[in-house]
Amino acid sequence: MQRIKKSPRLLQRWIPDYYVKSIGDIDYEALWKAGIRTLLFDNDNTILTYDTLEISEETQRLFAWLKERGFALWIISNGRKARVKALTASLQVHGIAKAGKPLTRGARYILCETESEPASCAIIGDQVFTDVWCGNECGMTSVWVHPISLEIDEAVTRVKRPLERVLLAILRISPSEWDNAEEAPWKRF
């Protein structure tokens, strides 16, 4: 995991604290040691692709382990209620649909429900301009995950992906670093 240096100031709202290739590459023990107790996961292209509700066995095992470890788990999505409800039922976690990210109302609702302070929460998602921005605005730790699929994305998200590539270039992150998970799976900005 590698920390990203948060500058220039104008870009700070979009710069995550960490970036990883997938949710399986996150060092959850490091988050636990840092006092993180609540994890907010985006769903589409973070946990599963946009076109399915099938959750991999690996992801199911990960969520079971995270719950056993003691994390409070939430799905925070801008997506439809029916999709989020199906996902939360399958993973046996809480969730909120139509969260309005990057606006913070959905995340603040979760903070109230869990009686958590922002410093004890991490938001994990594949989009800088929704997930990371929302987490940073709330004062949470933000983890930017490489999208599961760039081919299968909602239309509005496809428009934002080129802007994310510009941000990667500004931060001097090579797309090949995403593929080097074994070498450096948990990178801190």
N, C-alpha and C positions, 0 to 999 in steps of 0.2 A: 504494500500500500504506500502510495506516495502522496505527500501533502502538496497542494498547489499554492503558490505564492499569490495572495489576493491583491493584485494591482493590475492595471491602473484602477483608480477609485470608481470611475464610470462603469467598469465591467464587473465590479464586485458582486452585484446582485445575481449575476449569471455564472459566477465561478463556483463550482462545487468544492466542498472540502476534500472529497475523494473521488476517484474514478476507477472503475473496474470493468472487466469484460462481461461478467454476469453476476447474478445474485449469489451464485455458488462460490464466487471468488472473494466475497467480502469476509474480512477478518472479524467475525462477530464477537470473538473473545476480546479483541482490542476495543471494540465498541463498548462491551460490558465493563471492561476495566476503566474506560473513560466516563462511566456513569450513565451510559445510554441504557434505558429500560423499555422504551416504547419505539417500535419500528413501524413506520408508515410506508407501505409499498404501493407504488403505482401498479396497475395491472397490465394494460396493453403494451406489449413489446418489452416489458420488464419481467413479468412472471410467465406470460404466455403470449402468443402472437395475436394480433388484432382479429383474425378471422376464425378463432376457435375458442372453445371453453375447456379443451382437454389440457389437464395439468399433468406434467411429467411426473413419474414416480420419484425422480430425484428432487423435484420441487416439493412434492408432498412430504418426503422424508426430511427435507430441510426445514419446512414449516413445523413439522412435528418436533424436531430437535430444538428449534427456537422456542417453542412453547414450553417444552420440558426444561429448557435452560432458564426460563423465567421471564422472557420478553413478552410484553403486551404487543400483539400484532394487529395491524389495521390495514385495510385496503383503502386507499384514497384515490378516487378516480373522477375524471371529468365525464366519464361514460354513462351509459344508460343504467337505470336502477335495476332492471331485470338481469343484465349481465353481471353487475356487481353482486347482486343477491345470490346468483348461481355460484359465483366464484367464492364468496364468503362461506356459503353453505358447504361447498366442497372442501375448503381448507379449514373449516370450523374456526373462523376468525371474525372479527367485527369489520364493518366497512361503511363507507360513505360514497354515494354516487353524486354526480353533478356537483362536484366539490368546487368548481370554479377556479381551479389553479390557473394562473399564478396568484389570484386573489387568495387571501389567507383564511376566509371564513370556514372552509372545510377543515383545515388543519387546526384552527382555533377551537372548533367544535370538539375535535378529538382531544385536544389539550384539556378542555373542560370535562369531558366524559371520563378521561383517565386520571384526572387531577394531577397532571404532569406539568413540570416546568419545561419550557422549550429546550433548555440545555440537556435534558434527559431523553430527548427524542432525536431520531434520525429519520429523514425522508429519503427514500430510495426510488429512483426512477430514471427513465431513458431520455427525458427531454429537459434540456437546459431552460427553455423559456416557459415551462410550466412547473415541473417538479422541483428543480434546483432553485428557481426563483422563489417559489412559494416557501420552501424550507428556509432559505436565507432571510427572507422577509420576516419570518416568524422567529428567527434566532435558533433554529434547529441545525444539527449537523446534516449536511447534504451529501448524498452519494449518487454520482452520475454513473449509470450502468449503460454499457453499449447496447443499443437496441437488438433484440433477438433477431429481427428481420427488417432490413431496409426496403425490401420489395413489397411487403405486406404492411401497409400503413394507412391510416385515415388520411383523406385528402388534405385537410388543414395541417396535419403533421408533416406531410411531404413538402409543403411549402416552407416549413421552418428548418428542415434538415440542412439545406445549403448554408443557412445562417450559423448553424451549429458547427459546420465545417470551417467557417471563417473564424469562429471562436477557437476551435482547435488549433488553427494556424497561429492565431495571436498568442495562445498559450504555449506554442511550440510543442504540441503533442502530435506525434506522427500516428496516423491510423494503424500503422503496423504495431504500435505499442499495445493496442487492444488485443492483438493476436498473440502477444507474448506473455500470456497469463502465467505460464509456469515460471518464467523468469522474474516477473514483478507483478503478482496478482493484485496487490492492494496498494494503490498509488495515492499519495497524499499531495494535494496541491499546496 
